[in-house]
Amino acid sequence: MRPPRLRAGDTLALVAPAGPVPADLLEKALPVLRGWGVEVRVGPCVGASPGSPPYLSAPDEVRAAEFTEAWLDPGVRCVLAARGGYGVQRMLDLVDWAALRAAGPKVLAGSSDITALHRAVGVHLGLSTMFSPMPASVLFDDFAVEHLRRSLFEPEHTLVVRGGSAIVPGRASGVVTGGNLSLLAAGIGTPEHGSARDAIVLLEDVTESVYRLDRMLTQLLRSGWFAGVRGIVLGSWAACGDPAEVRALMVERLGPLGVPLVEEFGFGHVASSPTLPLGVPVTLDADLGTLTFDAPALT
């Protein structure tokens, strides 16, 4: 199910379901978001001091409550994560998903650790979501801002995204899934496990050694998560070691799947990242380096 698009005058809730939000980056981002003509409602965890442990924006119950209250507010049309970090998986079992279903569809946007929340919203609410840059980040540059704005307000103008080059050529269609590799691997065995069957998979990560990327890919492969995959799109691997070694790993582990495989598509932990919908049909053309969405991700 596709949520409605944003319109001028709508309310956007900014939440912090993972790590603490740097105050300077938040201060810089808020005028940008308000410049879209929306009311920005800043959640209590966004401006809070780090929780305990200090890599969380607040205790699990508080972060779950912030997200739940934002979603249940009938005036909120979009819930945007201020940043990633770590912690989303810790709060998922504290969310009343039945109540969120009853509240009706709205947009979720964010990336990195928010991958776990994308999986949960997809599984429990049956909604498409937006794998997007986040405002409290040094990577929230002019391109990232504008592509996210267009994706939220004018999604018919972001149906084609270009980037990258083919490792394995070919063309394939499927529903978009995936996100951050470490979160996908950590989700194995959870209610949000899912799979890549009949899907075009997005993969990216940051600050993971090559052997750790290997371990995560191997876990997904051995679990059967990749069974029936139709295509794979690789984004950024910032600070993950020698790019040549990362590429060799992707070729060795994912190439044998025999599906179109594209590298360096330019999304994830990198400047000028596009916003990519999850949970909607798309066609990957590895030779042209394009993702073409069948329809806007938002109605």
C-alpha positions as CSV (number, residue, x, y, z in Angstrom):
1,M,0.0,0.0,0.0
2,R,1.3,3.4,-0.9
3,P,0.9,6.3,1.5
4,P,-0.2,9.8,0.4
5,R,2.3,12.3,-0.8
6,L,3.1,15.4,1.2
7,R,1.5,18.8,0.5
8,A,2.3,22.3,1.7
9,G,0.9,22.8,5.1
10,D,1.3,19.1,6.2
11,T,3.0,18.2,9.4
12,L,6.3,16.2,9.3
13,A,7.4,14.5,12.6
14,L,11.1,14.4,13.1
15,V,12.1,11.4,15.4
16,A,15.2,9.8,16.8
17,P,14.6,6.0,17.0
18,A,18.3,5.2,17.1
19,G,21.3,7.3,18.1
20,P,21.6,10.7,19.7
21,V,21.2,13.7,17.3
22,P,24.0,16.2,17.0
23,A,22.6,19.6,18.0
24,D,24.5,21.6,15.4
25,L,23.4,19.4,12.5
26,L,19.8,19.6,13.7
27,E,19.9,23.3,14.0
28,K,21.2,23.6,10.4
29,A,18.6,21.1,9.0
30,L,15.4,22.5,10.6
31,P,15.2,25.7,8.5
32,V,15.7,23.5,5.4
33,L,12.8,21.2,6.2
34,R,10.6,24.1,7.2
35,G,11.4,25.7,3.8
36,W,9.4,22.9,2.2
37,G,6.2,24.6,3.5
38,V,5.6,22.0,6.2
39,E,5.2,22.2,9.9
40,V,8.1,20.3,11.5
41,R,7.3,18.7,14.8
42,V,10.5,17.8,16.6
43,G,10.2,14.7,18.8
44,P,11.4,14.6,22.4
45,C,14.2,12.2,21.7
46,V,15.6,14.4,18.9
47,G,16.8,17.1,21.2
48,A,17.4,14.9,24.2
49,S,20.8,14.3,25.9
50,P,22.2,10.8,25.1
51,G,20.4,8.0,26.9
52,S,21.9,5.1,28.7
53,P,23.8,3.5,27.1
54,P,25.1,6.8,25.5
55,Y,24.8,5.5,21.9
56,L,21.0,5.7,22.2
57,S,19.0,8.9,21.9
58,A,16.9,7.8,24.8
59,P,15.7,4.6,26.6
60,D,14.0,2.0,24.4
61,E,10.5,2.7,25.8
62,V,10.9,6.4,25.2
63,R,12.1,6.0,21.6
64,A,9.3,3.6,20.9
65,A,6.7,6.0,22.4
66,E,8.1,8.9,20.4
67,F,7.7,6.9,17.1
68,T,4.3,5.6,18.1
69,E,2.9,9.0,19.1
70,A,4.1,10.5,15.9
71,W,2.5,7.8,13.8
72,L,-0.8,7.9,15.7
73,D,-1.1,11.7,15.5
74,P,-3.7,12.2,12.8
75,G,-2.1,15.5,11.8
76,V,1.3,13.9,10.9
77,R,1.8,12.8,7.3
78,C,5.4,11.9,7.4
79,V,7.7,10.4,10.0
80,L,11.3,11.2,9.2
81,A,14.3,9.9,11.2
82,A,16.7,12.6,12.1
83,R,19.7,10.2,12.0
84,G,20.6,6.6,12.2
85,G,23.3,5.1,14.5
86,Y,22.1,2.1,16.5
87,G,19.1,1.0,18.4
88,V,16.0,0.6,16.3
89,Q,15.8,-3.2,16.7
90,R,15.8,-2.7,20.5
91,M,12.5,-0.9,20.3
92,L,10.5,-2.8,17.7
93,D,8.8,-5.2,20.1
94,L,7.6,-2.2,22.2
95,V,5.6,-0.7,19.3
96,D,1.8,-1.4,19.1
97,W,1.7,-2.3,15.5
98,A,-2.0,-3.0,15.6
99,A,-2.6,0.6,16.7
100,L,-0.4,1.9,13.9
101,R,-2.3,-0.1,11.3
102,A,-5.5,1.4,12.6
103,A,-4.1,4.9,12.2
104,G,-3.8,4.5,8.5
105,P,-0.9,5.0,6.1
106,K,1.8,7.7,6.3
107,V,5.3,8.1,5.0
108,L,8.4,6.7,6.8
109,A,11.8,8.1,5.6
110,G,15.3,7.4,6.7
111,S,18.2,5.1,6.1
112,S,21.1,3.2,7.8
113,D,19.9,1.8,11.1
114,I,16.4,2.8,10.1
115,T,16.5,-0.2,7.7
116,A,15.1,-2.2,10.7
117,L,12.2,0.2,10.9
118,H,11.6,0.0,7.1
119,R,11.4,-3.8,7.4
120,A,9.0,-3.5,10.4
121,V,6.7,-1.0,8.6
122,G,6.7,-3.1,5.5
123,V,6.0,-6.4,7.3
124,H,3.5,-5.2,10.0
125,L,1.8,-2.3,8.1
126,G,2.2,-3.4,4.5
127,L,3.4,0.1,3.5
128,S,6.0,1.3,1.0
129,T,8.7,3.5,2.6
130,M,11.5,5.8,1.6
131,F,15.2,4.9,2.0
132,S,16.4,8.4,2.3
133,P,19.2,10.7,3.5
134,M,18.6,12.1,7.0
135,P,18.7,15.7,8.1
136,A,21.1,15.5,11.1
137,S,23.9,14.4,8.9
138,V,26.9,16.0,7.1
139,L,25.7,14.1,4.0
140,F,22.4,16.1,3.9
141,D,23.6,18.3,1.0
142,D,21.7,20.2,-1.6
143,F,21.2,17.2,-3.9
144,A,20.1,15.0,-1.1
145,V,17.7,17.6,0.2
146,E,16.1,18.3,-3.2
147,H,15.7,14.6,-4.2
148,L,14.1,13.8,-0.9
149,R,11.7,16.8,-1.2
150,R,10.7,15.8,-4.7
151,S,10.3,12.2,-3.7
152,L,7.9,13.3,-0.9
153,F,6.0,16.0,-2.7
154,E,6.4,15.2,-6.4
155,P,7.1,11.5,-6.6
156,E,6.2,11.3,-10.3
157,H,9.3,13.3,-11.0
158,T,11.6,10.7,-9.4
159,L,10.6,7.6,-11.2
160,V,14.0,7.1,-12.9
161,V,17.2,7.0,-10.9
162,R,20.5,6.7,-12.7
163,G,23.9,5.6,-11.4
164,G,26.5,2.9,-11.2
165,S,27.7,0.3,-13.7
166,A,27.1,-3.4,-14.3
167,I,29.1,-6.1,-12.6
168,V,26.6,-8.6,-14.0
169,P,24.7,-7.3,-17.0
170,G,21.0,-7.7,-17.7
171,R,17.5,-6.4,-16.9
172,A,15.1,-7.5,-14.2
173,S,11.9,-6.4,-12.5
174,G,10.7,-6.9,-9.0
175,V,9.7,-5.2,-5.7
176,V,12.4,-3.1,-4.1
177,T,13.7,-4.3,-0.7
178,G,16.9,-4.2,1.3
179,G,18.9,-1.2,2.7
180,N,21.8,-1.5,5.2
181,L,23.6,-4.8,4.9
182,S,24.4,-5.2,8.6
183,L,20.8,-4.5,9.6
184,L,19.5,-7.0,7.1
185,A,21.8,-9.7,8.5
186,A,20.9,-8.8,12.1
187,G,17.3,-9.3,11.2
188,I,17.6,-12.9,10.3
189,G,15.4,-14.9,12.7
190,T,13.3,-11.9,13.7
191,P,9.6,-11.3,12.8
192,E,10.9,-8.8,10.2
193,H,13.2,-11.4,8.6
194,G,11.6,-11.2,5.1
195,S,13.4,-12.3,2.0
196,A,14.6,-11.2,-1.4
197,R,12.3,-13.5,-3.3
198,D,11.1,-11.7,-6.5
199,A,12.9,-8.6,-5.4
200,I,15.4,-6.0,-6.5
201,V,17.7,-5.7,-3.5
202,L,19.5,-2.5,-2.4
203,L,22.7,-3.0,-0.3
204,E,25.0,-0.5,1.4
205,D,27.0,-0.1,4.6
206,V,29.6,2.0,6.3
207,T,32.7,1.4,8.5
208,E,32.6,-2.4,8.2
209,S,35.8,-4.3,7.4
210,V,35.7,-6.5,4.3
211,Y,35.7,-9.7,6.3
212,R,32.7,-8.4,8.2
213,L,30.9,-7.6,4.9
214,D,31.8,-11.2,3.9
215,R,30.3,-12.6,7.1
216,M,27.0,-10.7,6.7
217,L,26.6,-11.7,3.0
218,T,27.4,-15.3,3.9
219,Q,24.8,-15.3,6.7
220,L,22.2,-13.9,4.3
221,L,23.2,-16.4,1.6
222,R,23.2,-19.5,4.0
223,S,19.9,-18.5,5.5
224,G,18.2,-18.6,2.1
225,W,17.4,-14.9,2.3
226,F,18.6,-14.3,-1.3
227,A,16.6,-17.3,-2.8
228,G,14.6,-16.1,-5.7
229,V,16.3,-12.6,-5.9
230,R,15.9,-10.9,-9.3
231,G,18.5,-8.2,-9.2
232,I,20.9,-6.4,-6.8
233,V,22.0,-2.7,-6.6
234,L,25.0,-1.8,-4.5
235,G,25.4,1.6,-3.0
236,S,28.2,3.1,-0.9
237,W,30.7,1.2,1.2
238,A,32.2,4.2,2.9
239,A,35.2,3.5,5.2
240,C,34.8,-0.3,4.5
241,G,38.4,-0.8,3.4
242,D,40.0,-1.0,0.0
243,P,37.3,-0.5,-2.6
244,A,39.0,-3.1,-4.9
245,E,38.7,-5.7,-2.1
246,V,35.0,-4.7,-1.5
247,R,34.3,-5.1,-5.2
248,A,36.0,-8.4,-5.4
249,L,33.9,-9.7,-2.4
250,M,30.7,-8.6,-4.1
251,V,31.7,-10.3,-7.3
252,E,32.7,-13.5,-5.5
253,R,29.7,-13.7,-3.1
254,L,26.9,-12.2,-5.2
255,G,28.0,-12.8,-8.8
256,P,27.1,-16.6,-8.7
257,L,23.5,-15.7,-8.0
258,G,23.3,-15.0,-11.8
259,V,21.1,-11.9,-11.6
260,P,21.8,-8.4,-12.8
261,L,24.2,-6.7,-10.4
262,V,25.1,-3.0,-10.3
263,E,27.8,-1.3,-8.3
264,E,28.4,2.3,-7.2
265,F,24.8,3.4,-7.5
266,G,25.5,6.4,-5.3
267,F,23.0,5.8,-2.4
268,G,23.7,5.3,1.3
269,H,26.5,6.8,3.4
270,V,27.6,9.1,0.7
271,A,27.1,12.7,-0.4
272,S,24.4,13.5,-2.9
273,S,22.5,10.3,-2.2
274,P,19.1,9.9,-3.9
275,T,16.0,8.8,-2.0
276,L,14.9,5.3,-3.1
277,P,11.4,3.8,-2.4
278,L,11.1,0.4,-0.8
279,G,8.2,-1.9,-1.3
280,V,7.2,-0.8,-4.8
281,P,7.8,-2.4,-8.3
282,V,10.9,-1.4,-10.2
283,T,12.9,-2.4,-13.2
284,L,16.7,-2.6,-13.0
285,D,18.7,-2.2,-16.2
286,A,22.2,-3.0,-15.2
287,D,23.6,-2.1,-18.6
288,L,22.2,1.4,-18.5
289,G,22.6,1.8,-14.7
290,T,19.0,2.7,-14.1
291,L,16.2,2.0,-11.7
292,T,12.8,2.8,-13.2
293,F,9.8,2.7,-10.9
294,D,6.5,1.5,-12.3
295,A,4.5,4.2,-10.5
296,P,5.1,6.9,-7.9
297,A,5.8,5.4,-4.4
298,L,3.3,7.9,-2.9
299,T,-0.3,8.5,-4.1
